[in-house]
Amino acid sequence: MKTLYISDLDKTLLRSNERVSEYTANIISRFVKNGGYFSYATARNINSANVVTAGIDMKFPAICSDGVFVIDTATEKLYGTNYFSSEEVTVVREFLGFRKVSPIVFAYIDGKIRFSFIKEFITPETKFFLDKRIGDLRRREVSNIKELYFGDIYRFIWTPFSADKIYEEENFFKHFCRRDYEPQANLCDILPIKATKANAALQLKKMLGCDKIVVFGDNENDLSLFAVADEKYAVSNAIPKIKELATAVIDSNENDGVAKWIEKNIFESN
């Protein structure tokens, strides 16, 4: 029986310095070298994920952008995608157009991940996001709506406002507001409802011919991953909801909980 092991990154596999420790990198690389199937599932884009996981032998595709992509970490070849449909894009576009709001639009364009915006319509909050990414190769300033909504779109970011109507479109979207971009910038994310870590994990499981999934996580965006896993482990710093659903609670991210579990349950048990 082949088992696929998938870990969340931030506050699960990564320490608080947003890096994997040398110990974790060595354990996972040894596991993969010996024939183990290991990947990660993260809200991060592939470029950011590659930086924070430096040192790990990533032989298999990873799950990025909260399940939008199943992607090769070296070549960025796409093995699975979960974009908005054209109908879904139209719903968002009409809703935001009515309020004269220009979002930051993430899309896959000509083989590259890009984020587009119209400068004259950005808000102080979205400016914080953009200012942190000056020089980012994904950055794409455009001059009109047609260019803004170009490509295979998978994410919208804008300043929160009374968006109850769009939130009611539960068959289309998953949405949340977050402050981790910048403390001053309470921004709203809209992603496709089918873009989940769970859907991407099942795609990866099928692609690799695995029979079982074991996962590690800490937060709400790992709930879908826990739902499709055969075994699920919460780091001790995880939120209560994740701990309640877990097969067991393991050591914290600061103490290399995932790597310690692999060493104990795979290396030492064989």
C-alpha positions as CSV (number, residue, x, y, z in Angstrom):
1,M,0.0,0.0,0.0
2,K,1.4,3.4,-1.0
3,T,0.7,6.3,1.4
4,L,0.9,10.0,0.5
5,Y,2.0,12.3,3.3
6,I,1.0,15.9,3.0
7,S,1.8,18.7,5.4
8,D,0.7,22.3,5.7
9,L,3.6,24.8,5.7
10,D,3.0,27.8,7.9
11,K,2.8,27.0,11.6
12,T,2.9,23.3,10.8
13,L,6.1,22.3,8.9
14,L,7.7,25.7,9.2
15,R,9.0,27.3,12.4
16,S,8.0,30.8,13.3
17,N,10.9,32.2,11.2
18,E,9.0,30.9,8.2
19,R,11.7,28.3,7.3
20,V,12.1,24.5,7.7
21,S,14.8,23.6,10.2
22,E,17.8,21.7,9.1
23,Y,16.5,18.7,11.1
24,T,13.2,18.7,9.3
25,A,14.7,19.2,5.9
26,N,17.1,16.2,6.5
27,I,14.4,13.9,7.8
28,I,12.0,14.6,4.9
29,S,14.7,14.4,2.3
30,R,15.8,11.1,3.7
31,F,12.2,9.8,3.7
32,V,11.8,10.7,0.1
33,K,15.2,9.3,-0.9
34,N,14.1,6.0,0.7
35,G,11.0,5.9,-1.4
36,G,8.5,7.8,0.7
37,Y,5.8,10.0,-0.9
38,F,5.8,13.5,0.7
39,S,4.4,16.8,-0.4
40,Y,3.0,20.0,1.1
41,A,-0.3,21.9,0.8
42,T,-0.1,25.7,1.3
43,A,-1.8,29.0,0.7
44,R,1.5,30.3,-0.6
45,N,2.4,30.6,-4.2
46,I,5.1,28.3,-5.6
47,N,7.8,30.9,-5.6
48,S,7.3,31.7,-1.9
49,A,6.9,28.0,-1.0
50,N,10.2,27.2,-2.7
51,V,12.0,29.8,-0.6
52,V,10.7,28.6,2.8
53,T,11.2,24.9,2.0
54,A,14.8,25.2,0.8
55,G,16.7,22.2,1.8
56,I,13.9,19.6,1.3
57,D,14.2,17.2,-1.6
58,M,10.9,17.9,-3.2
59,K,10.5,15.0,-5.6
60,F,6.8,15.2,-6.0
61,P,4.4,18.1,-7.1
62,A,3.1,20.4,-4.3
63,I,-0.3,21.9,-3.7
64,C,-0.2,25.8,-3.8
65,S,-2.5,28.7,-3.5
66,D,-4.9,26.8,-1.2
67,G,-5.5,24.1,-3.8
68,V,-5.6,26.1,-7.0
69,F,-2.5,24.4,-8.3
70,V,-0.9,21.0,-8.2
71,I,2.5,22.1,-9.4
72,D,6.1,20.8,-10.0
73,T,8.3,22.7,-7.5
74,A,11.3,22.8,-9.9
75,T,9.8,23.4,-13.4
76,E,6.4,24.9,-12.3
77,K,4.7,22.5,-14.7
78,L,1.0,22.2,-13.8
79,Y,-0.5,18.8,-13.0
80,G,-3.9,20.0,-11.7
81,T,-5.7,23.4,-11.7
82,N,-8.9,24.7,-10.1
83,Y,-9.7,28.1,-11.7
84,F,-12.9,30.1,-11.8
85,S,-15.2,29.3,-14.6
86,S,-16.1,32.1,-17.0
87,E,-19.6,32.3,-15.4
88,E,-18.0,32.8,-12.0
89,V,-15.7,35.5,-13.3
90,T,-18.7,37.3,-14.8
91,V,-20.6,37.2,-11.4
92,V,-17.6,38.8,-9.6
93,R,-16.9,41.3,-12.4
94,E,-20.5,42.5,-12.6
95,F,-20.8,42.8,-8.8
96,L,-17.5,44.8,-8.4
97,G,-18.2,46.8,-11.5
98,F,-21.5,48.0,-10.0
99,R,-19.6,49.4,-7.0
100,K,-16.7,50.7,-9.2
101,V,-14.2,48.6,-7.4
102,S,-11.1,47.3,-9.1
103,P,-9.7,44.2,-7.5
104,I,-6.3,42.7,-7.7
105,V,-6.8,39.8,-10.1
106,F,-4.6,36.7,-9.9
107,A,-4.5,34.6,-13.1
108,Y,-2.4,32.1,-15.0
109,I,-1.2,34.0,-18.2
110,D,1.1,32.7,-20.9
111,G,2.5,30.0,-18.6
112,K,3.1,32.4,-15.7
113,I,1.3,33.4,-12.5
114,R,0.5,37.1,-12.6
115,F,-1.5,39.6,-10.5
116,S,-3.1,42.5,-12.4
117,F,-4.5,45.8,-11.2
118,I,-5.6,49.2,-12.5
119,K,-3.6,51.8,-10.6
120,E,-6.2,54.6,-10.6
121,F,-8.7,52.4,-8.8
122,I,-6.5,50.9,-6.0
123,T,-7.4,51.7,-2.4
124,P,-5.1,52.5,0.5
125,E,-5.5,48.9,1.6
126,T,-4.7,47.3,-1.7
127,K,-1.8,49.8,-2.0
128,F,-0.2,48.2,1.0
129,F,-0.4,44.8,-0.8
130,L,1.1,46.2,-4.0
131,D,3.8,48.3,-2.3
132,K,5.2,45.1,-0.7
133,R,5.5,43.6,-4.1
134,I,7.3,46.2,-6.1
135,G,9.7,44.4,-8.4
136,D,7.7,41.2,-8.2
137,L,7.8,39.5,-11.6
138,R,4.1,38.5,-11.2
139,R,3.1,42.2,-11.0
140,R,1.0,43.4,-14.0
141,E,-0.3,46.9,-14.2
142,V,-3.1,47.3,-16.8
143,S,-5.2,50.2,-18.1
144,N,-8.6,48.7,-18.7
145,I,-11.1,46.1,-17.6
146,K,-10.5,43.8,-20.5
147,E,-6.9,43.4,-19.6
148,L,-7.7,43.2,-15.9
149,Y,-9.8,40.1,-16.3
150,F,-7.5,38.3,-18.8
151,G,-6.2,34.8,-18.4
152,D,-7.2,31.8,-16.3
153,I,-8.4,33.6,-13.1
154,Y,-8.2,32.0,-9.7
155,R,-8.2,34.7,-7.1
156,F,-9.5,38.2,-6.3
157,I,-8.3,40.6,-3.6
158,W,-9.9,43.8,-2.7
159,T,-10.8,46.1,0.2
160,P,-13.8,44.7,2.3
161,F,-17.1,46.5,2.0
162,S,-20.7,45.4,2.2
163,A,-20.3,42.3,0.1
164,D,-23.0,40.1,1.5
165,K,-24.6,39.6,-1.9
166,I,-21.5,38.1,-3.4
167,Y,-20.9,36.0,-0.4
168,E,-24.3,34.4,-0.9
169,E,-23.1,32.8,-4.1
170,E,-21.9,29.8,-2.1
171,N,-21.9,27.5,-5.1
172,F,-19.2,29.8,-6.7
173,F,-16.9,31.1,-4.0
174,K,-15.1,30.7,-0.8
175,H,-14.2,33.9,0.9
176,F,-12.4,35.2,3.9
177,C,-10.8,38.4,5.2
178,R,-7.2,38.5,6.4
179,R,-4.7,40.8,7.9
180,D,-1.5,38.8,7.3
181,Y,-0.7,40.7,4.1
182,E,-0.1,43.9,6.2
183,P,-1.5,44.9,9.7
184,Q,-3.1,48.0,8.2
185,A,-4.6,46.2,5.3
186,N,-7.7,44.1,6.1
187,L,-8.2,42.6,2.7
188,C,-10.8,40.3,1.3
189,D,-10.0,37.1,-0.7
190,I,-12.3,35.4,-3.1
191,L,-11.3,31.9,-4.4
192,P,-13.1,29.3,-6.4
193,I,-15.2,27.0,-4.2
194,K,-13.5,24.0,-5.9
195,A,-10.0,25.3,-5.0
196,T,-9.4,23.4,-1.8
197,K,-6.5,21.5,-0.4
198,A,-8.8,18.5,-0.4
199,N,-9.5,18.5,-4.1
200,A,-5.9,19.1,-4.9
201,A,-4.8,16.3,-2.5
202,L,-7.1,13.8,-4.2
203,Q,-5.8,14.9,-7.6
204,L,-2.2,14.3,-6.4
205,K,-3.2,11.0,-4.7
206,K,-4.6,9.7,-8.0
207,M,-1.7,11.0,-10.1
208,L,0.8,9.2,-7.9
209,G,-1.2,6.0,-7.6
210,C,-1.4,6.2,-3.8
211,D,-3.9,4.3,-1.7
212,K,-3.9,6.4,1.5
213,I,-3.4,10.0,2.6
214,V,-1.8,11.1,5.9
215,V,-1.9,14.8,6.6
216,F,-0.5,17.4,9.1
217,G,-2.1,20.8,9.8
218,D,-2.9,23.6,12.2
219,N,-5.6,25.9,10.9
220,E,-9.0,26.3,9.3
221,N,-7.7,26.0,5.7
222,D,-6.6,22.5,6.6
223,L,-10.1,21.4,7.5
224,S,-10.9,20.2,4.0
225,L,-7.6,18.3,3.9
226,F,-8.5,16.6,7.2
227,A,-11.8,15.6,5.7
228,V,-10.3,13.5,3.0
229,A,-7.4,12.0,5.0
230,D,-7.2,8.5,6.3
231,E,-5.1,9.8,9.2
232,K,-4.7,13.5,10.3
233,Y,-2.3,14.9,12.8
234,A,-2.5,18.4,14.4
235,V,0.6,20.1,15.7
236,S,0.2,21.2,19.4
237,N,-0.1,24.8,18.3
238,A,-3.1,24.1,16.1
239,I,-6.5,25.7,16.6
240,P,-9.0,23.7,18.8
241,K,-11.2,22.7,15.9
242,I,-8.2,21.0,14.1
243,K,-7.2,19.2,17.3
244,E,-10.7,17.9,17.8
245,L,-10.7,16.3,14.4
246,A,-7.2,14.9,14.6
247,T,-6.2,11.3,14.9
248,A,-3.6,12.6,17.4
249,V,-1.9,15.8,18.5
250,I,1.9,15.9,17.8
251,D,4.6,18.2,18.9
252,S,4.6,21.9,17.8
253,N,6.0,23.4,14.6
254,E,8.7,25.1,16.7
255,N,9.8,21.6,17.9
256,D,9.7,20.0,14.4
257,G,6.6,18.0,15.2
258,V,6.0,16.6,11.7
259,A,9.6,15.5,11.2
260,K,9.7,13.9,14.6
261,W,6.5,12.0,13.8
262,I,8.0,10.7,10.6
263,E,11.2,9.7,12.3
264,K,9.4,7.9,15.0
265,N,6.5,6.3,13.1
266,I,8.3,5.4,9.8
267,F,12.1,5.2,10.4
268,E,12.1,3.7,13.9
269,S,9.1,1.4,13.3
270,N,10.8,-0.3,10.3
